[in-house]
Amino acid sequence: MGLLSEQDVQYLNDLFSKEMRDDVRILVFKSDDTSRCEYCDITVSVLKEVTDIDERIKLEVYDADDDEAVAKRYDIKGRVPAILFLTADGQDKGVRYFGIPSGHEFSTVIQNIISFSNGANPSLSPASLEKIKQVDIPTEILVFVTPTCPYCPRAVLLAHEMAKANDNITAAMVEANEFPEWSMEHGVSAVPHIVVNEETAFIGAYPEDMFVDHVVQHVLG
């Protein structure tokens, strides 16, 4: 029995048929060591079910240790499971997931599939795009989440849209419960918890303009 219900599969099939244009590549990095990665197998399984729905969705599965060169190319840093998206022509827009994107976060995966199949153009206001252009140094946005947080997907998507808008930015969802040491390092006690360049920038679900302002101001000082 699959992880997705027949109703889910039918809904996604209709959605992809209407909204997708080109191929999209999903790369997932895993480990067979369950003590290191409890959710790697289920992450791969659910992504396989999604990719089976539409032949334009291409899934590539790598072992984070055996395929070290590929993991290094995409700066996975040994953290698994890790997921990233590439456009049909191989563009990496800096969109990442660390941990299984379950619960409310599953919807962000679906939205990214559609976005990347259509060129991964950022879906942000002109005012936000102008502010994001100011980021002229390598910048990493981490959004710590939990699967039950209804406000977290919006923060994850905003961070991902910022990455799509500026090649200097990478943005990742981090499932806080799967990476307790990483979470403790940044003092995560409530989500969404947003870390910019290794420093906590803010906590909470902000509207687009405030989210962008806080990130840009944190980077530029």
C-alpha positions as CSV (number, residue, x, y, z in Angstrom):
1,M,0.0,0.0,0.0
2,G,1.3,3.4,-1.0
3,L,1.9,6.4,1.2
4,L,-0.4,8.5,-1.0
5,S,-4.1,7.7,-1.2
6,E,-5.8,7.1,-4.5
7,Q,-7.5,10.5,-4.0
8,D,-4.2,12.2,-3.5
9,V,-2.7,10.6,-6.6
10,Q,-5.7,11.7,-8.7
11,Y,-5.6,15.2,-7.4
12,L,-1.8,15.5,-8.1
13,N,-2.2,13.9,-11.5
14,D,-4.8,16.6,-12.5
15,L,-2.7,19.4,-11.0
16,F,0.5,18.4,-12.7
17,S,-1.4,17.9,-16.0
18,K,-2.7,21.5,-15.8
19,E,0.2,23.3,-14.3
20,M,3.5,21.6,-15.4
21,R,5.3,22.6,-18.5
22,D,8.8,21.0,-18.7
23,D,10.7,18.3,-16.9
24,V,11.9,18.9,-13.3
25,R,14.7,17.0,-11.6
26,I,14.5,16.1,-7.9
27,L,17.7,14.9,-6.2
28,V,17.5,13.2,-2.9
29,F,20.5,12.3,-0.8
30,K,20.2,9.4,1.7
31,S,22.0,7.0,3.9
32,D,21.3,3.3,4.5
33,D,22.4,3.7,8.1
34,T,19.1,4.0,10.0
35,S,20.8,5.2,13.1
36,R,22.0,8.2,11.1
37,C,18.8,8.7,9.1
38,E,15.6,7.3,10.4
39,Y,13.5,8.9,7.7
40,C,15.6,8.3,4.5
41,D,13.7,5.3,3.3
42,I,10.3,6.9,3.7
43,T,11.5,10.1,2.1
44,V,12.6,8.2,-1.0
45,S,9.4,6.2,-1.1
46,V,7.1,9.2,-1.0
47,L,9.1,11.0,-3.6
48,K,9.0,7.9,-5.9
49,E,5.2,7.9,-5.5
50,V,5.1,11.5,-6.5
51,T,7.4,11.1,-9.5
52,D,5.5,8.0,-10.7
53,I,2.5,10.3,-11.2
54,D,4.0,12.3,-14.0
55,E,6.9,11.2,-16.3
56,R,8.2,14.8,-16.4
57,I,9.3,14.5,-12.8
58,K,12.7,12.8,-12.7
59,L,14.0,11.4,-9.4
60,E,17.7,10.9,-8.8
61,V,18.7,9.1,-5.6
62,Y,22.2,9.3,-4.2
63,D,24.0,7.9,-1.2
64,A,25.5,10.9,0.7
65,D,28.7,8.9,1.3
66,D,29.1,6.7,-1.8
67,D,28.2,9.7,-4.1
68,E,30.4,12.1,-2.1
69,A,31.3,14.2,-5.2
70,V,27.7,14.9,-6.1
71,A,26.9,15.7,-2.4
72,K,29.8,18.1,-2.3
73,R,28.8,19.8,-5.5
74,Y,25.4,20.7,-4.0
75,D,26.9,21.4,-0.5
76,I,24.8,18.8,1.3
77,K,27.4,18.6,4.2
78,G,26.5,15.1,5.1
79,R,23.0,15.9,6.3
80,V,20.4,13.4,5.2
81,P,17.8,13.1,4.0
82,A,18.4,16.1,1.7
83,I,16.3,17.1,-1.3
84,L,17.0,19.7,-4.0
85,F,15.4,20.7,-7.2
86,L,16.8,21.4,-10.7
87,T,15.1,22.8,-13.7
88,A,15.0,20.8,-16.9
89,D,18.3,22.3,-18.1
90,G,20.0,21.6,-14.8
91,Q,19.8,25.0,-13.1
92,D,20.2,24.8,-9.3
93,K,18.3,27.7,-7.7
94,G,19.5,27.0,-4.2
95,V,16.2,25.4,-3.0
96,R,16.9,22.7,-0.4
97,Y,15.1,20.5,2.2
98,F,16.8,18.8,5.1
99,G,14.5,16.2,6.6
100,I,11.3,14.7,5.4
101,P,8.9,17.3,4.1
102,S,5.9,15.7,5.7
103,G,2.6,17.1,7.1
104,H,2.0,20.6,6.1
105,E,5.5,20.8,4.3
106,F,4.4,18.3,1.7
107,S,2.5,21.1,-0.1
108,T,5.7,23.1,-0.6
109,V,7.3,20.2,-2.4
110,I,4.3,20.1,-4.8
111,Q,4.5,23.9,-5.4
112,N,8.3,23.6,-6.1
113,I,7.8,20.8,-8.6
114,I,5.4,23.1,-10.5
115,S,7.6,26.1,-10.2
116,F,10.7,24.3,-11.4
117,S,8.9,22.8,-14.3
118,N,8.0,26.3,-15.4
119,G,11.5,27.7,-15.1
120,A,11.7,28.4,-11.3
121,N,10.8,32.1,-11.7
122,P,10.3,33.8,-8.3
123,S,6.7,34.5,-7.4
124,L,7.3,37.7,-5.5
125,S,6.2,41.3,-5.8
126,P,8.4,43.8,-7.8
127,A,9.1,45.6,-4.5
128,S,10.4,42.5,-2.9
129,L,12.5,41.6,-6.0
130,E,14.2,45.0,-5.9
131,K,15.1,44.5,-2.2
132,I,16.5,41.0,-2.8
133,K,18.8,42.3,-5.6
134,Q,20.7,44.1,-2.9
135,V,22.0,40.8,-1.4
136,D,25.5,40.7,-3.0
137,I,27.2,38.2,-0.7
138,P,26.7,34.4,-0.3
139,T,23.6,34.1,2.0
140,E,22.0,31.0,3.5
141,I,18.5,31.0,4.9
142,L,17.4,28.1,7.1
143,V,13.8,27.8,8.1
144,F,13.4,25.3,11.0
145,V,10.0,23.7,10.9
146,T,7.9,20.9,12.3
147,P,5.4,18.9,10.3
148,T,2.4,20.0,12.4
149,C,3.1,23.7,12.1
150,P,0.5,25.3,9.8
151,Y,2.4,28.6,9.4
152,C,5.8,27.1,8.5
153,P,5.1,26.3,4.8
154,R,4.6,30.0,4.0
155,A,8.0,30.8,5.5
156,V,9.7,28.0,3.7
157,L,8.2,29.1,0.3
158,L,9.2,32.7,0.9
159,A,12.8,31.6,1.6
160,H,12.8,29.4,-1.5
161,E,11.4,32.3,-3.6
162,M,14.2,34.5,-2.4
163,A,16.7,31.9,-3.5
164,K,15.1,31.7,-6.9
165,A,15.4,35.5,-7.2
166,N,19.1,35.8,-6.4
167,D,22.0,33.4,-7.2
168,N,23.7,34.5,-4.0
169,I,21.0,33.0,-1.8
170,T,20.4,29.4,-0.9
171,A,17.3,28.5,1.3
172,A,16.5,25.3,3.1
173,M,13.7,23.8,5.1
174,V,15.1,22.1,8.2
175,E,12.9,19.6,10.0
176,A,13.8,20.5,13.5
177,N,13.0,17.2,15.2
178,E,15.2,15.2,12.8
179,F,18.2,17.4,13.4
180,P,18.1,18.1,17.2
181,E,21.8,19.1,17.5
182,W,21.4,21.6,14.6
183,S,18.2,22.9,16.2
184,M,19.9,23.2,19.6
185,E,22.8,25.0,18.0
186,H,20.4,27.8,16.9
187,G,18.2,27.7,20.0
188,V,15.1,26.5,18.2
189,S,12.2,26.3,20.6
190,A,9.4,27.6,18.4
191,V,8.8,27.5,14.6
192,P,9.1,28.8,12.1
193,H,12.6,29.8,13.2
194,I,14.6,31.6,10.6
195,V,18.4,31.6,10.6
196,V,20.3,33.8,8.2
197,N,24.0,33.2,7.7
198,E,24.3,31.2,11.0
199,E,22.5,33.8,13.1
200,T,18.8,33.8,14.2
201,A,17.1,36.6,12.3
202,F,13.6,36.2,13.5
203,I,10.9,33.8,14.7
204,G,7.4,33.5,13.4
205,A,5.3,33.7,10.3
206,Y,5.7,37.1,8.6
207,P,4.0,38.4,5.5
208,E,6.2,38.7,2.4
209,D,7.3,42.3,2.7
210,M,8.3,41.9,6.4
211,F,10.0,38.5,5.7
212,V,12.1,40.0,2.9
213,D,12.9,43.1,4.8
214,H,14.1,41.2,7.9
215,V,16.3,38.9,5.8
216,V,17.8,41.6,3.7
217,Q,18.5,43.9,6.7
218,H,20.1,41.0,8.5
219,V,22.4,40.4,5.6
220,L,23.3,44.0,4.9
221,G,23.4,45.2,8.5
